[in-house]
Amino acid sequence: MVNQYINYDEGKDYNIIPVEGQEAGWDVRILTGDYVETTLRYGNIRMDGTENDPEMKFDFKVTYSPIDELNSDNGDLQTFAGDVLLSIIQRAIKEDALVIEDVKQ
């Protein structure tokens, strides 16, 4: 079963902000919706599951939010962060800008 998600647009719904001092680091500042002005920082992204039932797993943290006590344990924020991340990945694929690296465990 494929889950439906909301597609967000860079420049309208969020901005990608480089992290100072990190060549590959970036934050995502939310511009619309329930988490406006919240900034998320994504960590590792990995694909688990099977070929027929893939599952994306990712880490993220809230680096800033005007919402007191908002953190990555919030279930609604986890869903939202996943939708934003999928939108970013889809755009990167479309623009041939996605970089994938295998991580040796």
Buried (B, 14 or more C-beta within 10 A) or exposed (E): EEEEBEEBEBEEBBBEBEEEEEEEEBBBBBBEEEBEEBBBBBEEBEEEEEEEEEEEEBEBEBBEBEBEEBEBEBEEBEEBBBBBBBBBBEBEEEEEEEEEEEEEE
